[in-house]
Structure formats: structure tokens, C-alpha cells
Amino acid sequence: MNLDRTPIRHSTPPAWAPLVALALCTSLAQAAPTSTVFEPTVQLQDTALQLNGAGTRYRLLFKVYDLALYTPQKVKTAEALLALPGPKRLSFTALRDLPGTDLGLAFIKGLQANSSKEMVQKHTPSSTRLIEIFSGKAKLVAGDTFAMDFIPGKGTQFYIQGQPQGAPVGDAEFFAMVLRIWVGPQPVDANLRDALFGS
């Protein structure tokens, strides 16, 4: 009996294969529309805001939430957004179960990554309130909504499922810090940042 004892060789993927897969997933993320249908305009106090852009936050290959940015007028850059006066809205829809504490801490991490240590310390009370609001909810489930409105002269109002969470906090400077989580020099998701500007 002639048995072929040639060892079986298991081919290993080339070192560049994960990079190609990541690039493919990135391009798909850029092309994919949001699962959430966001209204083209919303009313905030006496101001009509228009949808500046919307996109999906990915973590690795998983969708986390859809996010829409509403502004008084269209802007194409972070600099223009941060300099734009008037009310603004960030509107979110959860796409998977999100523990409240994890979400709050992720926002704070984004604040710290995109603002100076002195600025973060200056707005500690408002940042602490942000953590408290989301930590107070065990988790958000897929389909739940939350939002952050900047109201000039009042501050940032947080909402979960359309319900205001206490009184507004902070000032225009604090809301600019919040915006930088997504549009700052180290955004949580670069593709999402581009989508918020309609790119």
C-alpha cells in the first residue's frame, strides 16, 4: 500500500490581507447610508435648523449609532461649524444595546482627546452631568434615541427618548467641546466626521 505521507500545508493569509479587509470595510462604511431616516429640517425654539449631514458610528466592524447634525445653515468644515452662532442639534439613534455608563465615559474620552486639559477642567461640572445622565440609564437599546441641543443663553440640553434630562448645562464653549468629539482633530470616527459635513 502506497500512502502519501506528504504533510498537509495550511496556507496562511498574507500579512497585507487584514489591511485589505479593513480598507474594504471602511469603503463600505463610507458608502452606506444611515439606517435612520432623519428629518431634513427641525425646529429648535424659534429657529429652523437644517440637516447638515448624517452618518453611522462604527466600532471595529459594528454599527454603534446613527448621528445627524442640524445647523442654522450648511457648513463644510469643523472650523466653520465651531464659529457658527445660533442653536444646533446632535440627534442620535442607537443601533445596538449601549450600556449607559459606557456611552457616557466614551463621550468624556472624546472630550479629553480633542480639548486641552485646562478646558476640560474648566467644564468639569458640565462633563460630570453628561456622565450622570447616561449612567442613570442602565442601557439604551437598538432604536432608542438621544439628543444634545445647544440653546444660546441657556446651554446644552440633553434628551433621552425625547425627554429632557434635567436643566441645560454649560455654555457655548462647552458645546463646542462636545462637537469636537465628532469633528475635532481626533474624532471618534473619521468617516462619521466627513459624513456630518456631507462629504
C-alpha positions in Angstrom: 0.0 0.0 0.0 1.4 3.3 -1.0 0.3 6.0 1.4 1.1 9.6 0.5 2.7 10.9 3.7 3.3 14.4 2.3 2.4 16.8 5.1 -0.7 18.9 4.6 0.4 22.6 4.4 -2.1 25.1 5.6 -1.7 28.3 3.7 -1.7 31.4 5.8 -3.1 34.7 4.5 -0.5 37.2 3.5 0.3 39.9 6.0 -1.5 42.5 4.0 -4.8 40.6 3.9 -6.2 42.3 7.1 -5.4 45.7 5.7 -7.3 44.9 2.5 -10.3 43.7 4.6 -10.1 46.8 6.7 -10.0 49.1 3.7 -12.9 47.3 2.1 -15.0 47.7 5.3 -14.0 51.3 5.5 -15.1 52.0 1.9 -18.4 50.2 2.6 -18.9 52.3 5.7 -18.4 55.4 3.7 -20.9 54.4 1.1 -23.6 53.0 3.3 -26.5 55.4 4.2 -27.7 55.6 7.7 -30.3 53.2 9.0 -32.2 56.1 10.5 -34.3 58.5 8.3 -33.5 61.9 9.7 -35.9 64.8 9.1 -34.4 67.4 6.6 -35.3 70.2 9.0 -36.2 70.6 12.7 -37.4 73.4 14.8 -35.4 74.4 17.9 -37.1 77.2 19.7 -37.7 79.9 17.1 -35.1 78.7 14.7 -35.4 76.3 11.8 -32.4 74.0 11.6 -31.4 72.0 8.5 -29.8 68.7 8.3 -26.1 69.5 7.7 -25.1 65.8 7.4 -25.6 62.4 8.9 -23.6 59.2 9.3 -23.0 56.0 11.3 -20.6 55.5 14.1 -18.7 52.2 13.7 -16.6 50.5 16.3 -14.4 47.9 14.5 -17.0 46.4 12.2 -20.1 47.0 14.3 -22.6 49.8 13.9 -23.0 51.7 17.2 -25.3 54.6 16.4 -26.5 56.9 13.7 -25.9 60.6 14.2 -27.3 63.7 12.5 -26.0 67.3 12.8 -28.5 70.1 12.5 -27.4 73.7 12.0 -28.9 77.1 11.1 -27.0 77.0 7.8 -24.9 74.5 6.0 -21.2 74.3 6.8 -18.5 72.1 5.3 -15.6 72.3 7.8 -15.1 71.9 11.6 -13.8 75.5 11.7 -17.0 76.9 10.1 -19.2 74.8 12.4 -17.4 75.9 15.6 -17.6 79.5 14.5 -21.3 79.3 13.5 -23.5 81.1 16.0 -27.0 80.1 17.0 -28.7 76.8 18.1 -27.5 73.4 17.0 -28.6 69.8 17.5 -26.9 66.4 17.6 -29.5 63.7 17.1 -28.7 60.0 17.7 -30.3 56.6 17.2 -28.8 53.6 18.9 -28.2 50.7 16.6 -27.2 48.2 19.3 -27.6 47.8 23.0 -25.4 50.5 24.6 -24.7 50.4 28.4 -25.3 54.0 29.7 -22.1 54.2 31.7 -20.0 53.1 28.7 -21.6 55.7 26.5 -21.1 58.5 29.0 -17.4 57.5 29.5 -16.9 57.3 25.7 -18.2 60.9 25.4 -15.8 62.1 28.1 -12.9 60.3 26.5 -13.7 62.1 23.2 -13.8 65.4 25.1 -10.4 64.8 26.6 -8.9 63.8 23.3 -10.0 66.9 21.5 -9.7 69.7 24.1 -7.0 71.0 26.3 -6.6 69.7 29.9 -7.3 73.2 31.1 -10.5 73.4 29.1 -11.7 70.0 30.3 -11.1 71.0 33.9 -12.9 74.3 33.4 -16.0 72.5 32.3 -15.9 69.6 34.8 -19.4 70.2 36.2 -21.0 70.0 32.8 -18.9 67.0 31.8 -19.9 65.3 35.1 -23.5 65.9 34.4 -23.1 64.3 30.9 -21.8 61.1 32.6 -24.6 61.2 35.2 -27.3 61.5 32.6 -26.2 58.4 30.6 -25.0 56.4 33.7 -28.5 56.9 35.1 -29.9 54.6 32.4 -28.8 51.0 32.6 -28.6 50.8 28.8 -30.0 52.2 25.6 -31.4 49.5 23.2 -31.4 49.5 19.5 -33.9 52.1 18.2 -33.6 54.3 21.3 -32.9 58.0 20.6 -30.9 60.6 22.4 -30.0 64.2 21.5 -28.0 67.2 22.6 -29.3 70.7 21.8 -27.4 73.9 22.1 -29.7 76.7 23.1 -27.9 80.1 23.1 -28.2 81.8 26.5 -29.2 78.6 28.2 -26.6 75.9 27.4 -26.7 72.2 26.3 -30.0 70.3 26.9 -29.7 66.5 26.9 -32.6 64.3 25.8 -33.2 60.5 26.0 -36.2 59.2 24.1 -37.3 62.8 23.6 -37.5 63.5 27.3 -35.3 66.3 28.6 -32.8 65.2 31.2 -32.7 68.0 33.8 -31.8 71.6 33.1 -29.4 72.8 30.4 -25.7 72.8 31.3 -22.6 74.7 30.2 -22.2 77.4 27.7 -21.2 77.8 24.0 -17.7 76.9 24.8 -18.8 73.6 26.4 -21.0 72.7 23.4 -18.0 73.4 21.1 -16.1 70.8 23.2 -19.0 68.4 22.7 -18.9 68.9 18.9 -15.2 68.3 18.8 -15.9 64.7 19.9 -17.0 64.1 16.3 -15.3 66.9 14.3 -12.2 67.6 16.3 -8.6 66.7 15.4 -9.1 63.2 16.9 -12.7 62.4 16.1 -14.2 59.1 17.3 -14.8 58.1 13.7 -13.2 60.0 10.8 -15.8 58.7 8.3 -18.6 59.9 10.5 -16.9 63.3 10.8 -16.9 63.6 7.0 -20.5 62.4 6.7 -21.6 65.2 9.1 -20.3 67.7 6.6 -22.0 66.0 3.7 -18.7 64.6 2.3 
